[in-house]
Amino acid sequence: MRIGISGYATKTGIGYLIKDFKKFLPIDTHYVVSHEKQKVDTTMIDKKCVNDSVDVKEWLSGINKLIIVEQPKVKMMMRETTRLGIEVYCLVNIDWFNHNDEWVRRVKTFICPNIYTWTKLHFLGLKNIVYIPACIDTDYFTFTQRNICNTFLFNNGWGGYKYRKGLKETIGVFNNTEYPLVINSQLKIECNVSDNIKINYNNMAERKDTYDKGDVFVYPTKWEGYSMVILEAMACGLPVITTDGVPMNEYGTFLIKTDYNKQNLNNDFSALEWVINKKDFLRNIEYVYNKVVKDYSCFARDFVEMKHSWKVNLDKYYKVLGI
């Protein structure tokens, strides 16, 4: 039996997600799909990778099971899996999921990374759904206990689609306050910031290093599919202040009050866009600044270890995939 996976090989959330899948599951081959904005990263390429110049039919011909992350990126791939009798498993990103898409009916099992996604698919009438919590490599993301909240941390990365991570909101709240904030960003930030905000543009060798400089992680995200950044920060021992909206409020964090509207992510589908209450965001910051956060730090790590580590969820994947 051979298992294939299709998706990005980029320094993005999904790219790292696929990298972990290849580390923990017996995946034989990876069809690398081009990303709309990010180039393929050579450090993400291994001997299992096949680039998209390879004929899809040829690549699929030796596969028994296929995992797609978010959605199929190659239109003809799903039709070919049906023709060849290949079982397809989809790890759902609910923000980009349209249950009316033709490819959906070709999926054997939808794997939901949070309770919100499972509930939404159940509401849509899909039967072949399972919930396996989003998984974190807790050996890679090592724990550092935070004791006093002296500095806040925000990871902007490459900005995210439509700046969904909340960069503007974070800078808007921290500007002209006394609260120290470190921002890690791959993207040049084109706005004025006050002296208490430090921007780090270093391309860190390891993604776990992005969680070193701070005592509390702030993440007023507008929408999330997997919420991997939140769980990574918690695994590293960072208490998290994030948006009080699904699925972010499933993780036992400090929550920012929100409202919501509909955000058009593409021509076919609209998702919830959470709009944070900036005054409440500031109140959360004030609540923890210069306070002892040791217990929150330990809770964050324990929560991930007990519910979201690969160690506790690996057997669930083996069972679902029938391997």
BELSULRA-V273987 format. One record per pair of residues at least 4 apart in sequence whose ideal C-beta (glycine too) atoms are under 6 Angstrom apart, sorted by the first residue. I is the first residue (numbers start at 1). J is the second residue. D is the distance in whole Angstrom. If there is no record, write none. Layout:
I/J/D  I/J/D
This chain:
1/64/5  2/28/5  2/62/6  2/63/5  2/64/6  3/27/5  3/28/6  3/65/5  4/29/5  4/63/4  4/66/5  5/21/6  5/27/5  5/30/5  5/67/4  6/31/4  6/68/5  7/14/6  7/18/5  7/33/6  7/69/4  8/14/5  8/15/4  8/33/6  8/35/5  9/15/6  9/32/5  9/40/5  9/44/4  9/45/6  10/15/4  10/35/5  10/38/4  10/41/6  11/15/6  11/41/5  12/38/6  13/228/5  14/69/5  15/44/6  18/69/6  20/137/6  21/25/5  22/27/5  24/310/5  24/314/6  29/48/5  30/48/5  30/49/5  31/50/5  31/59/6  32/49/5  32/51/5  33/73/4  45/49/5  50/54/5  50/59/6  54/59/5  56/74/6  56/77/5  57/80/6  60/80/5  60/84/6  63/86/6  65/87/5  66/81/6  66/86/5  66/88/5  67/89/5  68/72/5  68/90/5  69/91/5  70/93/4  70/96/6  71/96/6  72/77/5  72/78/5  72/103/5  76/80/6  78/103/4  78/106/5  80/84/6  81/86/4  81/88/5  82/106/5  87/108/5  88/106/6  88/107/5  88/108/6  89/109/5  90/107/5  90/110/5  91/111/5  92/97/5  92/110/5  92/112/6  92/117/5  93/225/3  94/117/4  94/120/6  94/225/6  95/223/5  95/225/5  95/271/4  98/268/5  98/269/4  99/104/6  99/124/5  109/128/5  109/320/6  110/121/6  110/129/5  111/130/6  111/132/6  112/117/4  112/118/4  112/129/6  112/131/5  113/134/4  113/226/5  114/247/4  114/250/6  115/250/6  116/246/4  116/247/4  118/129/6  118/131/4  121/126/5  121/129/5  130/320/6  132/313/6  132/316/5  133/307/6  133/308/5  134/226/5  134/308/6  135/310/5  135/313/5  136/231/5  136/235/5  136/304/5  136/308/5  136/309/6  137/310/6  138/235/6  138/305/6  138/309/4  141/208/5  141/232/6  141/235/4  141/236/5  143/237/5  143/301/5  144/237/5  145/237/5  145/297/5  146/215/4  146/237/6  146/293/5  146/297/4  147/294/5  149/215/4  149/216/5  149/288/5  149/289/6  149/291/6  149/293/5  150/215/6  151/180/5  151/214/5  151/215/5  152/181/5  152/214/6  152/216/5  152/218/5  153/182/5  153/214/3  153/217/5  154/170/5  154/183/5  154/218/5  155/184/5  155/210/5  156/167/5  156/183/6  156/185/4  157/186/6  158/186/5  158/187/5  159/163/5  159/187/5  160/164/5  160/165/4  163/167/6  164/222/4  164/223/6  165/221/5  166/170/5  166/220/4  166/221/5  169/220/5  169/276/6  171/175/6  171/193/6  173/278/6  173/281/5  173/282/5  174/179/6  174/181/5  174/197/6  175/194/5  176/194/5  179/285/6  179/289/6  180/196/5  181/197/5  182/198/5  182/213/5  182/214/6  183/199/5  184/200/5  184/210/5  185/189/6  189/199/6  193/197/4  204/209/4  204/210/6  211/233/6  211/236/4  211/238/6  216/239/5  216/288/5  217/233/4  217/238/4  217/240/5  218/241/5  219/242/5  220/243/6  220/256/6  220/276/5  220/281/6  221/243/5  222/273/5  222/274/6  223/271/6  223/273/6  224/248/6  227/247/6  227/248/6  228/232/6  230/240/5  230/242/6  230/251/6  231/304/6  231/308/5  233/238/4  233/240/6  234/240/6  234/300/4  234/304/5  235/304/4  237/297/5  237/301/5  239/293/5  239/296/4  239/297/6  239/300/6  240/253/4  241/254/4  241/284/5  242/248/5  242/253/5  243/248/5  243/256/6  243/258/6  243/274/5  243/276/6  244/249/5  244/255/4  244/256/6  244/257/6  244/258/5  245/258/5  245/274/4  249/255/6  252/303/6  254/284/5  256/276/5  256/280/5  256/281/5  257/277/4  257/280/4  258/274/5  258/275/6  258/276/5  259/275/5  260/272/5  260/274/5  261/273/5  262/270/4  263/271/6  263/273/3  264/270/5  265/269/6  265/271/5  276/281/6  285/289/6  288/293/6  293/297/6  299/303/6  302/306/6  304/308/5  305/309/5  310/314/5  317/321/6  318/323/5
